[in-house]
Amino acid sequence: MLDSAIKYKKAFVFLQFNDKNYKFCPSSEEWKRGEKICEFLEPFYDTTNLISGSSYPTSNLYFMQVWKIEVLLKENLMHEDEVISDMCKRMLGKFEKYWTQYSMVLAFGAILDPRIKLSMLEFFYSKVESDFVKCLEKIELVKAKFYKLFDEYSKTDNASSSRPRSSSSTQIAPQSAGEGKGKSKSIFYEMMAYESQTITNVGKSQIDLYLEEPKLEFAYHQDLNVLEYWKDKKHRYPTIAMMACDVLAIPITTVASESAFSIGARVLTKYRSCTLTEKIQALICTRNWLHGYVGNEDDTSFKTALSNQGSNADIDKGGEDEYGGEEFDMNDFMINEI
């Protein structure tokens, strides 16, 4: 709203001279303050669109977004504008109430981001933690937990790889025309096996080798698909890739799942207040199966609609079936509703 208004601030000035009823035109000082507030709130707007949307962002984005908000709030505590300074103090108070301790598991997602790893994580903690000793303690705790999680995955991976394989998995040399391709593939697999053996002989684990590799630069990999990255690296770092699939799949928001209830009011209206709960759930599920999820609707939540069902159940007793609900044709209802 501020961004749109600032673009047309000259139009508001002309409107003040042409329309006598327009008496609240902002002064030049108020416009300047509006520009400062707009600049201050822009990062919060971007973070809200990312986390509160239904795009299902991977967990590696969580740490950086929360860290960015905390840094912005602390940097603007002593802002020259008293309004923004007071706003930051109140916002930081609520931030510390809910976000004093970062999620340990979601911090692992940041380490599994090849643009961040542990080196950038150390920088993040140093920006928000003034006490150097506490900063080191937090970093060491995250590192120790991360290595412990990797060890658990290594045990699982070793247990599965030690099982005897069936004879059906044995490669058979291709014949005739496909023989050339088969030989080239076998050579490629031998090369991969040698590389894997060389890495193991060095005496370093996969996690050590991954962390020692140079991290990717943000400037050239802003739109990096982290899941695709680990899919490509699964042969070089099989255990870390398996761990990354689980950690990065952790949802950082519940908005997308909770918004599913917003379509409830379109099914349970005041004219269908006697519809049974099971039928409503079946309707919503069937709609999603047929047409996919449609969200972001400004309707009353499904839970609220269900809570009102009991109070409206006695409005109309006519046309009810033996279970107390109205007679109901699923096909006709789906055609009308969908």
N, C-alpha and C positions, 0 to 999 in steps of 0.2 A: 504494500500500500504506500509506504513512504517512497519507495523507488519510483513508482508511477507518478506520485504527486510532485516530486522534485523535478522531474522532467518537464512539467508544465507549470512551474511556479510563476513564470511571466504571465501566463494566461490568467492566473488568479489575481494578479495585480490589475490587469485590464478589466477583469470582471468587477472589481471593487469600484471602478469609475463608472461602469455602464449599468450596474444593477444596484439600486439603492437598498434592496433588502439583504444584500450580502455585506454583513458588518463584521465578520470575523476573519479577515484576511491576515495571515501570519506576517509578522514584521521580518525585516532582514535578519535580525538576530535569531528569531525563531526558525527561519529557514536554515541558517547555519547550524543550529542545534539539531534540526531534523536530519541534515546531511551527516552529522557526526553519529547520531543514533543509528541511522541507516547503515553506515559503514561498520558500526560496532555489531549490529544484529545480523549482518549478512552471513558470517560463518555459522551462526546458530540456525539460520534458515536452511543453509546447505546441509548441515548435519541432521536436522529434523526431516528433511526430504529423503535423506538416505536411510535413516534408521526407522522412521515412522511410516515409510511407504510399504508397498507389498512386493518389493523386488527381491526379497530374501537375500540380503547381503551376507557374504561369508564372514566368519568370526575374526579374520585378520584385520578387518576394518574397525572393529570395536575399540581396540586400545587407542589407536591414533585419534579417533573422534572424541573420546572422553578426555584424553590428554589435551587435545587442542582447546576444548572448552575450559578446562581448568587453567591453562596458561593464559588464555584471553581474559578470564575473570581476574586473575591475580595481577596481570599487567595493567588493567584499567581501574584498579582500586584507587589509585591516586590520579585519576583523570582530571584535567583542568576544568571540565564541565561538572558542576556539582550534581546535576541530575543523573548523568551517566555514572559518576562515582558512587552515588547513593544506590543506584540500580545494581551496580556490581556487588556491593556489600550484601544486599539482600539476596541476590542470586547465588553468591558464593556460600552464604549460610545454608541455603537449601541444597546446594551441590554437595557440601561436606556432610550433610545429613544422610544422603543416599549413596555417595560415591567416594567416601574417604578411602575405602579399601577397593582396589581394582580386582576384578575377577582373575584368579590365578590361571584357571584353565583357558580363559579367553586371551590372557597374555601369551599363552603358548601359540595362539594363532598368529600373533605379531612376529614371533620368532620364526615361524614357518613361512612367513612372507619373505621372499628372497631380497626384497628391497629394504627390509628392516633388520632382521636377525638380532643378535645380542648387542652388537655395537650401537645400533640406533636406539635400542631399548635402554641402554645405559644413558644415552643423551636425553631421552624422554624423562627418565627418573630424575636426572640432575636438574632439569628445568622446573620441576614441581616440588622437589624436596630440598629445602635449604640446608639441612643437616647432612654433611657429607658421609658421616658414619652410617646414618639410617639409610641413606641412598645405597651404599654398598651392601648393607644387610638385605635390602629388598631385592637387589639384583642377584645376589648369591642365593637367596631363597628361591627365586624364580628359576635360576639355572639348575639348582639341585633338584627341584621338583620336575623340571623338564627332562633331565637325565634319568630320573627315576621312572618316569612314564615311558621313556624310550627303552629302558631295560625290560620293562614288562612286555612291551611289544616285541622286543628281540626274543624273549623266551617263547612267546606264542608263535613267532615266525619260525624259530628253530625247531619247535615241536612239530609243526605242520610239515616242514621240509624233511624231517627225519623219517616220516612215514613212507613205507615202500610204495612205489608207484606201480600201477597196473601195466600189464604188457601192452595195452592198447595205446599207451602214450609213447611207445618206442617209435622213433622216426624211421621210416622206410625210405630208402634211397629211391628217388623218382626215376622213371625209365624213359627211354626214347627222347621225344622232343622236349620234355620238361626236365631232362637230366641236368642241363646247364644251370637253370635257375635253382635247382635243388642243391647243386654243389656250391653256388655262390652264397646261398642261405646258410649252409652248414659252416662255411668258412667264417661268415659273419657271426654265427653263434659261438664258434671257437674263439674268435677275437674277443667277444663279450665275456666269455668265461675266463679267459686269460686276464683281462682287465680287472674283473671282479676278484680273481685270486691275487693279483698284484696289490690291489687296495687292501685286502685282508692281511697280506704278509707285511705291510708297512707297520702294522700294530695299532692303527687308529680305527676307531669305530666310524660308522657312517655319519653320526651326528658331529663328530670332530671334523671330519672332512667337509661336511656341509657348511659348518660355521667358519672354517678357515678359507673357504672360497670367497672371492670378492663379491660383495653384494651388488645387486643391480641398482642403477641410478634412477631415482624418481623422475628426473628430467626426461629420460628416454623411455620409461616404462610406467607412465601414469595410468594407462588403461590395461595393466597386466591382468590376465586371467590366471589367478593363483591355482585354481583347480586344474586348468590345462597345463600349467607349468609342472605340477607334480605328476600329472599323467605322463608327460614326456620324460620325467626323471625316475620313473618307477623301476627301470632296469639298473640305473646307477645306485639309487638309494631305495631299495625295495621296502625296507622296514620303515623308514621315515615317510615314504609315500603312503604306506598303509595307515600310519598314524595321522598324517595330514588329512586324509580323507575323512577320518572320524572327527578330528578337532575342528577343521574348517567348516564342517557341516552343522556345527552347533548354531542354532538360530540366536541372533543377538536381539531380536525383538519378537513380541507376541502379537503385534498389531494385525498382521495379516490373518492369523487364525481367529483372533477375537472379532474381527470385522465381519466374519461369516454370519454372526448373529444379527447383523443390521438388516438382513432381508426378511427377518421373521415377521415384521409388521405387515408386509405385503401379503403374507399367507394367512395370518391370524388377524383378521380385521374385526370390526364391531359387528359385521353381518355374519361372521363365521366364528363367533365366540365359543361355540359348543364343540368345535372340532377337537378330537382327541389328540393328545400329545404325540402318540405314535404316528398318527396320520400326518401331522405337521412335519415331523422329522423325516418321514418318508418322502414328502413333497419336496423339501429343501434338498435332500440328497439326490433325488431323481432329477431335479432341475440342474444341479451341478454336474451330474453324470452326462446329461444330454447336451448342455450348452456351455459347460465350464463355469468357473466362479466369476461372478460379477460383483465387485466390491465398491467401496467409497460412496455409499448411498446414505443420505441423511434421513434414515428411518429410525424408528424406535427399536431398541435392541430386542433380540429374540427372547432374552430372559425376562425382560419387563413385560413383553406380550404374554408370555406363559403365566406370569404371576397374576395377570389380570383375568386369566381364563376363568378361575373359580368364582370371582365376583360377578361375572357376566353370564354365568352358566344357566341361571334361572330366568333369563330374560324371555326366552322363547322355548317352550317345551314341545311345540308342534313339530312334527316331521322327524322326531328323534328315533334312532334305532334302539335295539335292545340293550346296548351298552351305554346309553345316555348321550350319545353323540348324534349329530344330524346325519340323515342319509346322504351318501357321498359317492359320487361317480369319479373315480380317479382320472379317467381319460378326459372327461369334459372339463374337469378342474384344471388339468395340466394344459389343455388347449387355451383356456381362458387366462390362466395365470402367466404362462410362458410365452 
